[in-house]
Structures are given as structure tokens and as C-alpha cells.
């Protein structure tokens, strides 16, 4: 299940009056399927269009993820535990600055998103809104219940599932 209904609309409503000096490389939305029981890394890179040294700041504007998921953030400069409210990337000239999200969903299926506003350090009105949109696949097979006096076979089932009452 992918969750992305309002995110592009929010991006389109963003202020566009300032001459852009940077842009997200592959667009404002990083959509990615993440795997269970491992740390998943997602990157949003930015191109420096200024032709000069540029320093970017960011602010977290919203987070919606399953409660069991653990998320940490890195930018071009620091790594943080959790998702802080704001941060500053190191100055860049010929290196691509980035935001890196590290998500560990454990065994919890679901979807989530995080919304950031990235802007020039001294020009907060020159910004772009970017989003990480993440999702996991559903359960692929069922484990056999241990406390029920029933036998399920075969597991996983292809065409038929048989139930046997052991009681």
C-alpha cells in the first residue's frame, strides 16, 4: 500500500517566486519499498545550480509512520538519532548535498512519509519541499499457530488449504 495522495499537491503549492539555486536530483518525492528486519537507507540528493558555494538548511514539517518503525536521519554533515526538527548541511560547491533516511520497520508492515523543507541558509524564502514516502510489502505466508488444536497444510498454500481438527 503506497501513501502519497497529498504530498505532490503540497509540493505544487510551495512558493516559487525566488530563483532556485538548488533542486532535488530526481524530483521532490523519494518513493521506496523497504524490507523487514533490516536498516533501509533512502537518499534525497540536491544539485547546486548556483555556480558558487551553497549552504543548505532543512526543517522537518511532518512525520507519519507506524509507531514500531525506527527512523534516523543524516544530512551532508551529521547523523542524528531520530528525526530532529531542523539542521544545517555542510557548505557545498562541487559535492551533492543530501538527506539520508535510515528506517528499520522491524516486522511491522505499513507505509509512512516524512516531509522536509530544504532552503538556503540565509534565504529561507528560497526553498523546496521534499518527501520520503516508504512502504513495506504485506505478509507473504502464515505461520502455523502453536496454541490451536488445528493443523493447516500445505503452508504456504498454492491452490488449496486443508484444515485438520486434531481435537
Buried (B, 14 or more C-beta within 10 A) or exposed (E): EEBBEEBBEBBEEEEEEEEEBBBBEEEBBBBBEBEBEEEBEBBBBBEBEBEEEBBBBBBBBEBEBEEEBEBBBBBBBEEEEEBBEEBBBEBBEEEEBBBBBBBBBEEEBBBBBBBBBBBBEEEEEBBBBBBBBBBBEEEEEEEEEEEEEEEBEEEEEEEEEEEEEEE
